[in-house]
Amino acid sequence: MGQRAYSNDLRSRVVAEVATGTSRREAARLYRVSASSAVRWAELHDETGSVNPRPRGGKSRSPLEPHTDWLLNLVAQESDLTLQELEGRIFEGLGLVTTERSIRRFFKRHGVSFKKNAARRRTGQARCR
């Protein structure tokens, strides 16, 4: 379970208190936040002029990202490829060794899903009627 982010209003009040000469730790105590939060917010305000939280996350480090156009075109041309077949095509076409899981995450980021094909038969026990 993660904690909720503090409001920008609270952040602003803590930073304003520090600006009046109150120590960061004392401002933190007055507003019942951790000293480390008050220190970070004051530093953030000094660096950026704002108390808005920095964006979370970052750029994808997937080795597949530079080949986005190639991969999306491949799936558009051959929409019935399985993830395992895509893994082989990526190795053949790009020389990249990757996993089905990485391929699944790549396509999820790009809004492409792999649905079950209605033409494929269900596996499992045959049922008696």
C-alpha positions in Angstrom: 0.0 0.0 0.0 1.4 3.4 -1.0 0.8 6.6 0.8 -1.2 9.4 -0.8 0.7 12.4 -2.0 0.4 15.6 0.1 -1.6 18.4 -1.4 0.1 21.3 -3.2 -1.6 23.6 -0.7 0.2 21.9 2.3 3.5 21.9 0.4 3.1 25.6 -0.3 2.3 26.4 3.3 5.4 24.5 4.5 7.6 26.2 1.9 6.1 29.6 2.8 6.9 29.0 6.5 10.5 28.2 5.6 10.6 31.4 3.5 9.7 33.4 6.6 12.9 32.1 8.3 11.5 29.1 10.1 13.8 26.1 9.9 12.7 23.3 7.6 12.5 20.9 10.6 10.5 23.3 12.6 8.1 23.9 9.7 7.7 20.2 9.3 6.8 19.9 13.0 4.3 22.7 12.8 2.5 21.1 9.8 2.9 17.6 11.0 4.9 16.3 8.1 8.2 14.5 8.0 11.4 16.7 8.2 12.6 15.0 5.0 9.4 16.0 3.2 9.9 19.7 4.2 13.5 19.6 3.1 12.6 18.1 -0.3 9.8 20.5 -0.9 12.0 23.5 0.0 14.7 22.2 -2.3 12.2 21.5 -5.1 10.9 25.1 -4.7 14.4 26.5 -4.9 15.2 24.4 -8.0 12.0 24.8 -10.0 10.0 27.7 -8.3 7.1 25.3 -7.8 6.1 22.7 -5.2 4.3 20.5 -7.7 5.6 16.9 -7.4 8.0 15.7 -10.0 6.6 13.4 -12.6 6.8 9.7 -11.6 8.2 7.0 -13.7 10.5 7.5 -16.6 11.3 6.6 -20.1 11.0 3.0 -21.1 14.2 1.2 -21.2 12.9 -1.5 -23.4 15.2 -2.5 -26.2 12.1 -2.9 -28.4 11.2 0.8 -28.3 13.7 1.9 -31.1 12.0 -0.6 -33.3 8.4 0.5 -32.7 7.5 1.1 -36.3 8.9 -2.2 -37.5 7.0 -4.1 -34.8 3.7 -2.4 -35.2 3.9 -2.9 -39.0 4.7 -6.5 -38.5 1.6 -7.1 -36.3 -0.6 -5.0 -38.7 0.5 -7.2 -41.6 0.3 -10.5 -39.7 -2.2 -10.1 -37.0 -2.4 -13.8 -36.2 1.2 -14.1 -34.9 1.5 -15.5 -31.4 3.9 -13.9 -28.9 6.2 -16.9 -29.3 6.2 -16.4 -33.1 6.9 -12.7 -32.5 9.8 -13.5 -30.3 11.3 -15.6 -33.2 10.6 -12.9 -35.7 12.3 -10.2 -33.6 15.4 -12.4 -33.3 15.4 -13.1 -37.0 14.7 -9.5 -38.1 16.4 -7.5 -35.5 18.9 -9.8 -33.9 17.4 -9.0 -30.4 17.0 -11.7 -27.8 13.8 -10.9 -25.8 11.0 -12.7 -24.0 7.3 -13.1 -24.5 6.7 -11.0 -21.4 8.7 -8.1 -22.7 6.9 -8.3 -26.0 3.5 -8.3 -24.2 4.5 -5.2 -22.2 5.7 -3.4 -25.3 2.4 -4.0 -27.1 0.4 -3.1 -24.0 2.2 0.2 -23.9 1.3 0.8 -27.5 -2.4 -0.2 -27.1 -2.2 -3.5 -29.0 -3.8 -6.6 -27.4 -3.7 -10.2 -28.4 -7.2 -11.6 -28.3 -8.1 -15.2 -28.5 -9.0 -16.2 -32.0 -12.5 -17.6 -32.3 -11.3 -20.0 -35.0 -9.1 -21.8 -32.5 -10.7 -24.7 -30.7 -11.0 -24.7 -27.0 -8.6 -27.1 -25.3 -9.6 -29.4 -22.5 -11.9 -32.3 -22.0 -14.6 -33.1 -24.5 -17.9 -32.9 -22.8 -20.6 -35.4 -23.1 -24.0 -34.2 -24.2 
